[in-house]
Amino acid sequence: PGGRLREQRDTVYQLLSEIPGVSTTKPKGALYCFPKLDARKFNISSDQKFVYDLLLEKKMLVVAGTGFNWPEPDHFRVVFLPDIVTLKDAVGRLKSFLENYRQTDPEKGS
């Protein structure tokens, strides 16, 4: 109980939970969160495209949920090992990215 890792976990959990269209479960022993995106809200059909779009726009890398055999393209994984300042910045950039994000279909261009 207590300590740096708990503070980092609690911070990331709280900040992710405050983003509209994102939900997550508080980890009990892992060093990462596995948030769910509202696929309808963000028009997500590919979590890999979501990860790539985030990387291009915000220079921030998360891991697609399908990379962990999650069957739907609506999750991603974020590690909470960085310091609190870095975590707050990263989740802030994610929130900013998601404010106007609607995934486009690369084949249709929409």
C-alpha positions as MATLAB code, in Angstrom:
seq = 'PGGRLREQRDTVYQLLSEIPGVSTTKPKGALYCFPKLDARKFNISSDQKFVYDLLLEKKMLVVAGTGFNWPEPDHFRVVFLPDIVTLKDAVGRLKSFLENYRQTDPEKGS';
ca = [
       0.000    0.000    0.000;
       1.104    3.505   -0.753;
       4.298    4.344   -2.559;
       5.309    5.698   -5.937;
       3.729    2.975   -8.097;
       0.383    3.250   -6.349;
       0.384    7.031   -6.823;
       1.222    6.588  -10.511;
      -1.494    3.958  -10.950;
      -4.102    6.065   -9.171;
      -3.180    9.156  -11.190;
      -3.412    7.396  -14.555;
      -6.632    5.631  -13.589;
      -8.262    8.882  -12.482;
      -7.126   10.872  -15.525;
      -8.158    8.164  -18.010;
     -11.548    7.811  -16.302;
     -12.185   11.535  -16.788;
     -11.834   11.367  -20.588;
     -15.231   11.166  -22.318;
     -15.490    7.914  -24.274;
     -12.759    6.139  -22.274;
     -13.337    3.656  -19.472;
     -10.879    1.565  -17.527;
     -10.603   -0.753  -14.561;
      -8.141    0.112  -11.814;
      -5.248   -2.376  -11.973;
      -4.618   -4.395   -8.827;
      -1.147   -5.751   -9.525;
      -0.210   -4.869  -13.090;
       1.999   -1.969  -14.125;
      -0.329   -0.932  -16.931;
      -3.923    0.094  -17.633;
      -6.003   -1.446  -20.406;
      -8.553    1.284  -21.252;
     -11.565    0.750  -23.467;
     -12.483    3.271  -26.136;
     -16.084    3.899  -27.121;
     -15.798    2.500  -30.666;
     -18.986    4.249  -31.785;
     -18.006    7.658  -30.443;
     -14.597    7.525  -32.108;
     -15.666    5.475  -35.168;
     -12.940    2.934  -34.414;
     -12.654   -0.127  -36.605;
      -8.895   -0.661  -36.135;
      -7.005   -0.251  -32.886;
      -3.764   -0.357  -34.864;
      -4.872    2.690  -36.864;
      -5.842    4.423  -33.613;
      -2.353    3.774  -32.224;
      -0.742    5.024  -35.452;
      -2.932    8.159  -35.598;
      -2.050    8.972  -31.969;
       1.646    8.438  -32.666;
       1.593   10.707  -35.718;
      -0.363   13.520  -34.119;
       0.830   13.499  -30.498;
       4.158   11.636  -30.746;
       2.891    9.219  -28.128;
       2.983    5.437  -28.347;
       0.480    3.071  -26.749;
      -0.046   -0.593  -27.628;
      -3.112   -1.846  -29.493;
      -5.302   -4.212  -27.502;
      -5.374   -6.725  -30.352;
      -1.636   -7.137  -29.755;
      -2.637   -8.889  -26.522;
      -5.238  -11.094  -28.233;
      -8.122   -8.824  -27.261;
     -10.814   -9.706  -29.830;
     -12.273   -6.226  -30.409;
     -10.397   -3.146  -31.699;
     -11.559   -1.024  -28.753;
      -8.764   -1.309  -26.176;
      -5.199   -0.118  -25.812;
      -2.515   -0.585  -23.205;
      -0.631    2.161  -21.406;
       2.177    1.556  -18.916;
       2.224    3.809  -15.842;
       5.910    3.489  -14.912;
       6.959    7.047  -15.902;
       6.963    9.782  -13.260;
       3.739   11.643  -12.412;
       4.608   14.753  -14.448;
       5.213   12.638  -17.562;
       2.042   10.625  -16.998;
      -0.085   13.757  -16.593;
       1.391   15.181  -19.790;
       0.797   11.940  -21.702;
      -2.813   11.485  -20.587;
      -3.401   15.190  -21.281;
      -2.159   14.689  -24.840;
      -4.375   11.619  -25.203;
      -7.376   13.615  -23.970;
      -6.589   16.424  -26.400;
      -6.253   13.922  -29.248;
      -9.584   12.253  -28.465;
     -11.520   15.530  -28.214;
     -11.935   15.640  -32.003;
     -10.903   12.146  -33.065;
     -13.070   10.192  -35.473;
     -11.211    7.373  -37.164;
     -11.299    7.447  -40.938;
     -11.420    4.383  -43.137;
      -8.085    4.309  -45.000;
      -9.699    2.574  -47.977;
     -12.598    5.009  -48.259;
     -10.797    8.141  -47.102;
     -13.605    8.967  -44.660;
];
